Amino acid sequence: RCNPVLAQFIVAEGFAPTAVEGPFAKAGLDPAFVASEEERVTRGYLRLRELSAAGVPITEYPLPEARARWQDPRGP
């Protein structure tokens, strides 16, 4: 299950839209922030689905750019 506040930013085929009320509802947030979160959270959701379908371990979850930052000897 997804946290509803986070789930409201997932925009993917087969994922039912989640409505949130109150101060954390995306309808009341800055449109640029909402667009950025929709892109970021949807990518994470799709990555989890991809790993689940492939039987890949969760340690392979991070998106390539995140993994590259962690492997950089200068740190994140």
N, C-alpha and C positions, 0 to 999 in steps of 0.2 A: 504494500500500500504506500501511496505517496502522501506526504504532508500537503494538505489542501492549498496552503499559501504558495508552496513551490509548484504544485501540480497545475495551478492556474496558468502557468507560463509555458506548459507543454502544448505545442501546436503540431500534432502529428496524426496522420491517418490511423484510425482505429483507437485513438485515445479520446475518450469522452471529455468534452470541456468541463472544467471545474469552476464553479462560481464561488467566490469568496465575498463576504460582506465585511464591512468595517474598515478600519484604517489601513489594512494591508491589501485591500481589494485592488486589483490592477486597474480597474476602471477609474480610480481616483489618483493614480500615480502618473508621473511625468511620462508622456508618450515615448520619448527617446529611451528612457529607462526600461519601459515595458518592452519595446522592440528588442533592446539588447538582451534582456532577461529571457525573452521568448527564444531568441536564437541560441543563447548559451544553455539554457535548461533543456530545450528540445534536443540539442546535440548530445547532451549527457544521457538523456532518456534513450535516444536512438542507439547510442553506443552500448548501453546496458542491454538493450534488446539484441543487438548484434552479438555481443559476447555470450549471452544466454543461449542463443540459437546455435552458436558455434562450439559451445562447451568449453570456452576459454576461461581460465581462472580469473577471479575478480582482480587480482594484482595487475592484470593487463587492462583494467578499466580506463586509466587516465588517457585522455585524448593525446595524440602525438605531441602537440605543442606543450602540454603540461608535463608529459614525461621528459621532454627535452630540457625543460627548466630544472627539473629535479636532478637530472644527470649532469647538469652544468657544474663544474668544479667551483665556480664562483658562488654557487648557492642560488636559491629561488629569488 
